[in-house]
Amino acid sequence: MMYKFTKKISCDNPQKCSSDIMNKLETKFKFKIHGKNPEGHISIYHENSNHLIWIFLYDKDGINESENTITKQIVKVKSDKVIKFKGKFPTLDQIKQTI
Protein backbone atom coordinates (compact mmCIF):
# COMPACT_ATOMS: atom_id res chain seq x y z
CA MET A 1 0.00 0.00 0.00
CA MET A 2 1.38 3.39 -0.98
CA TYR A 3 0.83 6.69 0.79
CA LYS A 4 2.10 9.76 -1.08
CA PHE A 5 1.76 13.35 0.10
CA THR A 6 3.54 16.65 0.62
CA LYS A 7 4.18 18.11 4.05
CA LYS A 8 5.47 21.52 5.08
CA ILE A 9 8.63 20.59 6.97
CA SER A 10 11.82 22.62 7.27
CA CYS A 11 15.05 20.71 7.75
CA ASP A 12 18.76 21.25 7.28
CA ASN A 13 19.80 17.61 7.86
CA PRO A 14 17.91 15.20 5.56
CA GLN A 15 19.31 12.11 7.29
CA LYS A 16 18.08 13.24 10.73
CA CYS A 17 14.78 14.39 9.26
CA SER A 18 14.20 10.95 7.67
CA SER A 19 15.14 9.15 10.86
CA ASP A 20 12.81 11.37 12.93
CA ILE A 21 9.90 10.71 10.56
CA MET A 22 10.51 6.93 10.58
CA ASN A 23 10.73 6.87 14.39
CA LYS A 24 7.44 8.77 14.74
CA LEU A 25 5.66 6.39 12.35
CA GLU A 26 7.10 3.25 13.92
CA THR A 27 6.20 4.40 17.42
CA LYS A 28 2.64 5.45 16.57
CA PHE A 29 1.61 2.63 14.22
CA LYS A 30 3.85 -0.24 15.36
CA PHE A 31 5.25 -1.06 11.93
CA LYS A 32 8.91 -1.47 11.10
CA ILE A 33 10.34 0.57 8.22
CA HIS A 34 14.04 0.48 8.99
CA GLY A 35 16.37 -2.11 10.37
CA LYS A 36 16.20 -5.85 9.87
CA ASN A 37 13.01 -7.40 8.39
CA PRO A 38 11.12 -4.18 7.58
CA GLU A 39 7.38 -4.24 6.87
CA GLY A 40 7.63 -1.22 4.58
CA HIS A 41 9.89 1.55 3.37
CA ILE A 42 9.90 5.30 3.04
CA SER A 43 11.32 7.75 0.50
CA ILE A 44 11.48 11.49 1.09
CA TYR A 45 12.31 14.29 -1.30
CA HIS A 46 13.62 17.00 1.04
CA GLU A 47 12.69 20.37 -0.40
CA ASN A 48 12.64 23.06 2.26
CA SER A 49 9.09 23.60 3.55
CA ASN A 50 7.68 21.20 0.97
CA HIS A 51 8.74 17.58 1.53
CA LEU A 52 7.36 14.94 -0.84
CA ILE A 53 6.93 11.71 1.12
CA TRP A 54 6.25 8.17 -0.11
CA ILE A 55 5.46 5.47 2.44
CA PHE A 56 5.03 1.88 1.34
CA LEU A 57 3.61 -0.68 3.75
CA TYR A 58 3.97 -4.20 2.43
CA ASP A 59 0.57 -5.82 2.00
CA LYS A 60 1.96 -9.03 0.46
CA ASP A 61 4.87 -11.27 1.40
CA GLY A 62 7.65 -11.32 -1.20
CA ILE A 63 6.57 -8.27 -3.26
CA ASN A 64 8.41 -4.95 -2.98
CA GLU A 65 6.55 -1.97 -4.43
CA SER A 66 7.86 1.44 -5.43
CA GLU A 67 6.75 4.25 -7.70
CA ASN A 68 8.51 5.13 -10.93
CA THR A 69 8.76 8.90 -10.47
CA ILE A 70 8.70 9.52 -14.23
CA THR A 71 5.79 7.31 -15.32
CA LYS A 72 4.00 7.33 -11.91
CA GLN A 73 3.50 3.57 -12.34
CA ILE A 74 3.81 1.21 -9.38
CA VAL A 75 6.78 -1.11 -9.89
CA LYS A 76 6.52 -4.55 -8.25
CA VAL A 77 9.65 -6.63 -7.68
CA LYS A 78 9.87 -10.05 -6.05
CA SER A 79 12.00 -10.07 -2.91
CA ASP A 80 12.44 -12.68 -0.22
CA LYS A 81 13.22 -9.83 2.21
CA VAL A 82 9.72 -8.35 2.09
CA ILE A 83 7.56 -9.21 5.08
CA LYS A 84 3.85 -8.40 5.04
CA PHE A 85 2.64 -5.86 7.59
CA LYS A 86 0.00 -7.70 9.62
CA GLY A 87 -1.29 -4.75 11.64
CA LYS A 88 -4.08 -2.29 10.94
CA PHE A 89 -3.19 0.00 8.05
CA PRO A 90 -3.44 3.67 9.08
CA THR A 91 -5.29 6.23 7.00
CA LEU A 92 -3.43 8.91 5.10
CA ASP A 93 -4.82 11.53 7.49
CA GLN A 94 -3.52 9.57 10.50
CA ILE A 95 -0.06 9.42 8.95
CA LYS A 96 -0.05 13.14 8.07
CA GLN A 97 -1.06 14.06 11.64
CA THR A 98 1.74 11.92 13.08
CA ILE A 99 4.54 13.56 11.09
C-alpha positions as CSV (number, residue, x, y, z in Angstrom):
1,M,0.0,0.0,0.0
2,M,1.4,3.4,-1.0
3,Y,0.8,6.7,0.8
4,K,2.1,9.8,-1.1
5,F,1.8,13.3,0.1
6,T,3.5,16.6,0.6
7,K,4.2,18.1,4.1
8,K,5.5,21.5,5.1
9,I,8.6,20.6,7.0
10,S,11.8,22.6,7.3
11,C,15.0,20.7,7.7
12,D,18.8,21.2,7.3
13,N,19.8,17.6,7.9
14,P,17.9,15.2,5.6
15,Q,19.3,12.1,7.3
16,K,18.1,13.2,10.7
17,C,14.8,14.4,9.3
18,S,14.2,10.9,7.7
19,S,15.1,9.1,10.9
20,D,12.8,11.4,12.9
21,I,9.9,10.7,10.6
22,M,10.5,6.9,10.6
23,N,10.7,6.9,14.4
24,K,7.4,8.8,14.7
25,L,5.7,6.4,12.3
26,E,7.1,3.2,13.9
27,T,6.2,4.4,17.4
28,K,2.6,5.5,16.6
29,F,1.6,2.6,14.2
30,K,3.8,-0.2,15.4
31,F,5.2,-1.1,11.9
32,K,8.9,-1.5,11.1
33,I,10.3,0.6,8.2
34,H,14.0,0.5,9.0
35,G,16.4,-2.1,10.4
36,K,16.2,-5.9,9.9
37,N,13.0,-7.4,8.4
38,P,11.1,-4.2,7.6
39,E,7.4,-4.2,6.9
40,G,7.6,-1.2,4.6
41,H,9.9,1.6,3.4
42,I,9.9,5.3,3.0
43,S,11.3,7.8,0.5
44,I,11.5,11.5,1.1
45,Y,12.3,14.3,-1.3
46,H,13.6,17.0,1.0
47,E,12.7,20.4,-0.4
48,N,12.6,23.1,2.3
49,S,9.1,23.6,3.6
50,N,7.7,21.2,1.0
51,H,8.7,17.6,1.5
52,L,7.4,14.9,-0.8
53,I,6.9,11.7,1.1
54,W,6.2,8.2,-0.1
55,I,5.5,5.5,2.4
56,F,5.0,1.9,1.3
57,L,3.6,-0.7,3.8
58,Y,4.0,-4.2,2.4
59,D,0.6,-5.8,2.0
60,K,2.0,-9.0,0.5
61,D,4.9,-11.3,1.4
62,G,7.6,-11.3,-1.2
63,I,6.6,-8.3,-3.3
64,N,8.4,-4.9,-3.0
65,E,6.5,-2.0,-4.4
66,S,7.9,1.4,-5.4
67,E,6.8,4.2,-7.7
68,N,8.5,5.1,-10.9
69,T,8.8,8.9,-10.5
70,I,8.7,9.5,-14.2
71,T,5.8,7.3,-15.3
72,K,4.0,7.3,-11.9
73,Q,3.5,3.6,-12.3
74,I,3.8,1.2,-9.4
75,V,6.8,-1.1,-9.9
76,K,6.5,-4.5,-8.3
77,V,9.6,-6.6,-7.7
78,K,9.9,-10.0,-6.1
79,S,12.0,-10.1,-2.9
80,D,12.4,-12.7,-0.2
81,K,13.2,-9.8,2.2
82,V,9.7,-8.3,2.1
83,I,7.6,-9.2,5.1
84,K,3.9,-8.4,5.0
85,F,2.6,-5.9,7.6
86,K,0.0,-7.7,9.6
87,G,-1.3,-4.8,11.6
88,K,-4.1,-2.3,10.9
89,F,-3.2,0.0,8.1
90,P,-3.4,3.7,9.1
91,T,-5.3,6.2,7.0
92,L,-3.4,8.9,5.1
93,D,-4.8,11.5,7.5
94,Q,-3.5,9.6,10.5
95,I,-0.1,9.4,9.0
96,K,0.0,13.1,8.1
97,Q,-1.1,14.1,11.6
98,T,1.7,11.9,13.1
99,I,4.5,13.6,11.1
